[in-house]
């Protein structure tokens, strides 16, 4: 893990970012490759939502941060099927449910664990070989089966924008994601809600907020650059 900026700088960055956000938008501090000490500084500055990309890394950090009782943990990275049960044990939110097969596996495991995790369905509305997720047409086709996943609390959509888009292209992508969520919500499914839009990162979150994001996932703007 890389060295984190000083605690004063972290708190200042958090305060400055919060000033740009409507009260309705939740800040998720992305803490991949961020040491627990820096996470404690973010916590001291008021952050209560941490986003991790890897199950194993999150498990190690949670073991060091057990005294932070009111933290909500969000899985924002791709989830391999063989780590699904551990993810359910560690995270209150899973943003990266990117296929019907994964959703159904999580549903079965959640039922066996007597849990009902909050999840977002990850969509990929533009071609991007580096990202996972449903296309709009694929997701619409899978909704009847997703509606049978009664042990999942399906709350909304998540998207990650491809690299290299202009601001206009980014804004259009985020607006398309919001429109897809509205279309799904208007169908009045029994077990699918579309009240949350997890979209926007350090480089593009203002555009995501403009398009209706309710949760943004920000790491570099708070903690500086980290190794991949």
FENKA-V555091 format. One record per residue. N is the residue number from 1. RES is the residue in three letters. SS is DSSP state (H for helix, E for strand, - for the rest). OMEGA is omega in whole degrees, -180 to 180 (NA if undefined). BURIAL is 1 if it has 24 or more other ideal C-beta (glycine too) atoms within 12 Angstrom, else 0. Layout:
N_RES_SS_OMEGA_BURIAL ; N_RES_SS_OMEGA_BURIAL
This chain:
1_UNK_-_-178_0 ; 2_UNK_-_175_0 ; 3_UNK_-_-180_0 ; 4_UNK_-_173_1 ; 5_UNK_-_-178_1 ; 6_UNK_-_-178_0 ; 7_UNK_H_179_0 ; 8_UNK_H_-179_0 ; 9_UNK_H_178_0 ; 10_UNK_H_-179_1 ; 11_UNK_H_178_1 ; 12_UNK_H_180_0 ; 13_UNK_H_179_1 ; 14_UNK_H_-180_1 ; 15_UNK_H_-179_0 ; 16_UNK_H_-180_0 ; 17_UNK_H_-179_1 ; 18_UNK_H_-180_1 ; 19_UNK_-_180_0 ; 20_UNK_-_-173_0 ; 21_UNK_-_168_1 ; 22_UNK_-_-180_0 ; 23_UNK_-_-177_0 ; 24_UNK_-_-176_0 ; 25_UNK_-_-180_1 ; 26_UNK_E_175_1 ; 27_UNK_E_173_1 ; 28_UNK_E_179_1 ; 29_UNK_E_-179_1 ; 30_UNK_E_-169_1 ; 31_UNK_-_172_1 ; 32_UNK_-_180_1 ; 33_UNK_-_176_1 ; 34_UNK_-_-178_1 ; 35_UNK_-_180_1 ; 36_UNK_H_180_1 ; 37_UNK_H_178_0 ; 38_UNK_H_177_1 ; 39_UNK_H_176_1 ; 40_UNK_H_178_1 ; 41_UNK_H_176_1 ; 42_UNK_H_177_1 ; 43_UNK_H_179_1 ; 44_UNK_H_178_0 ; 45_UNK_-_173_1 ; 46_UNK_-_-180_0 ; 47_UNK_-_178_1 ; 48_UNK_-_-179_1 ; 49_UNK_E_-180_1 ; 50_UNK_E_-180_1 ; 51_UNK_E_179_1 ; 52_UNK_E_-179_1 ; 53_UNK_-_-174_1 ; 54_UNK_-_-176_1 ; 55_UNK_H_-176_1 ; 56_UNK_H_179_0 ; 57_UNK_H_179_1 ; 58_UNK_H_-180_1 ; 59_UNK_H_180_0 ; 60_UNK_H_-180_0 ; 61_UNK_H_180_1 ; 62_UNK_H_178_1 ; 63_UNK_H_179_0 ; 64_UNK_H_-174_0 ; 65_UNK_-_-175_1 ; 66_UNK_-_-180_0 ; 67_UNK_-_178_0 ; 68_UNK_-_-166_0 ; 69_UNK_-_-172_0 ; 70_UNK_-_177_0 ; 71_UNK_-_170_1 ; 72_UNK_E_-177_1 ; 73_UNK_E_-178_1 ; 74_UNK_E_172_1 ; 75_UNK_E_-176_1 ; 76_UNK_-_180_1 ; 77_UNK_-_-180_1 ; 78_UNK_-_-178_1 ; 79_UNK_-_174_1 ; 80_UNK_-_-175_0 ; 81_UNK_H_-177_0 ; 82_UNK_H_177_0 ; 83_UNK_H_-174_1 ; 84_UNK_H_-178_1 ; 85_UNK_H_178_1 ; 86_UNK_H_178_1 ; 87_UNK_H_179_1 ; 88_UNK_H_-180_1 ; 89_UNK_H_-173_0 ; 90_UNK_H_-169_1 ; 91_UNK_-_173_1 ; 92_UNK_-_178_1 ; 93_UNK_E_170_1 ; 94_UNK_E_-176_1 ; 95_UNK_E_-166_1 ; 96_UNK_E_172_1 ; 97_UNK_E_-165_1 ; 98_UNK_-_179_1 ; 99_UNK_-_176_1 ; 100_UNK_H_-180_1 ; 101_UNK_H_179_0 ; 102_UNK_H_179_1 ; 103_UNK_H_-179_1 ; 104_UNK_H_177_1 ; 105_UNK_H_178_1 ; 106_UNK_H_180_1 ; 107_UNK_H_179_1 ; 108_UNK_H_-179_0 ; 109_UNK_H_179_1 ; 110_UNK_H_178_1 ; 111_UNK_H_-179_0 ; 112_UNK_H_179_0 ; 113_UNK_-_-178_0 ; 114_UNK_-_178_0 ; 115_UNK_-_172_1 ; 116_UNK_-_-174_0 ; 117_UNK_-_171_1 ; 118_UNK_E_179_1 ; 119_UNK_E_169_1 ; 120_UNK_E_177_1 ; 121_UNK_E_-176_1 ; 122_UNK_E_180_1 ; 123_UNK_E_178_1 ; 124_UNK_-_-173_1 ; 125_UNK_-_173_1 ; 126_UNK_-_179_1 ; 127_UNK_-_179_0 ; 128_UNK_-_-176_0 ; 129_UNK_-_-178_0 ; 130_UNK_-_-176_0 ; 131_UNK_-_176_1 ; 132_UNK_-_173_1 ; 133_UNK_-_177_1 ; 134_UNK_E_159_1 ; 135_UNK_-_179_1 ; 136_UNK_H_-178_1 ; 137_UNK_H_179_0 ; 138_UNK_H_-179_0 ; 139_UNK_H_178_1 ; 140_UNK_H_-179_0 ; 141_UNK_H_-176_0 ; 142_UNK_H_-175_1 ; 143_UNK_H_179_1 ; 144_UNK_H_179_0 ; 145_UNK_H_175_0 ; 146_UNK_H_180_1 ; 147_UNK_-_177_1 ; 148_UNK_-_-179_0 ; 149_UNK_-_-171_1 ; 150_UNK_-_177_0 ; 151_UNK_-_174_1 ; 152_UNK_-_173_1 ; 153_UNK_E_-177_1 ; 154_UNK_E_-169_1 ; 155_UNK_E_-177_1 ; 156_UNK_E_-177_1 ; 157_UNK_E_172_1 ; 158_UNK_E_173_1 ; 159_UNK_E_174_1 ; 160_UNK_-_-177_1 ; 161_UNK_-_173_1 ; 162_UNK_-_175_0 ; 163_UNK_-_170_0 ; 164_UNK_-_179_0 ; 165_UNK_-_172_0 ; 166_UNK_-_178_0 ; 167_UNK_H_179_0 ; 168_UNK_H_179_0 ; 169_UNK_H_177_0 ; 170_UNK_H_-179_1 ; 171_UNK_H_179_1 ; 172_UNK_H_178_0 ; 173_UNK_H_-180_1 ; 174_UNK_H_177_1 ; 175_UNK_H_177_1 ; 176_UNK_H_178_1 ; 177_UNK_H_178_1 ; 178_UNK_H_179_1 ; 179_UNK_H_177_0 ; 180_UNK_H_178_1 ; 181_UNK_H_180_1 ; 182_UNK_H_178_0 ; 183_UNK_H_179_0 ; 184_UNK_H_-179_1 ; 185_UNK_H_-177_0 ; 186_UNK_-_177_0 ; 187_UNK_-_172_0 ; 188_UNK_-_175_0 ; 189_UNK_-_-180_0 ; 190_UNK_-_-171_0 ; 191_UNK_-_178_1 ; 192_UNK_E_174_1 ; 193_UNK_E_-178_1 ; 194_UNK_E_-178_1 ; 195_UNK_E_-176_0 ; 196_UNK_E_174_1 ; 197_UNK_E_179_1 ; 198_UNK_E_-178_1 ; 199_UNK_-_-178_1 ; 200_UNK_-_179_1 ; 201_UNK_-_-173_1 ; 202_UNK_-_-173_1 ; 203_UNK_-_-171_0 ; 204_UNK_-_-174_1 ; 205_UNK_H_179_1 ; 206_UNK_H_178_1 ; 207_UNK_H_177_1 ; 208_UNK_H_178_1 ; 209_UNK_H_178_1 ; 210_UNK_H_-179_1 ; 211_UNK_H_176_1 ; 212_UNK_-_178_1 ; 213_UNK_-_173_1 ; 214_UNK_-_176_1 ; 215_UNK_E_175_1 ; 216_UNK_E_-175_1 ; 217_UNK_E_-170_1 ; 218_UNK_E_177_1 ; 219_UNK_-_-174_1 ; 220_UNK_H_-179_1 ; 221_UNK_H_-180_1 ; 222_UNK_H_-170_1 ; 223_UNK_H_-177_1 ; 224_UNK_-_-179_1 ; 225_UNK_-_177_0 ; 226_UNK_-_177_1 ; 227_UNK_-_179_0 ; 228_UNK_-_NA_0
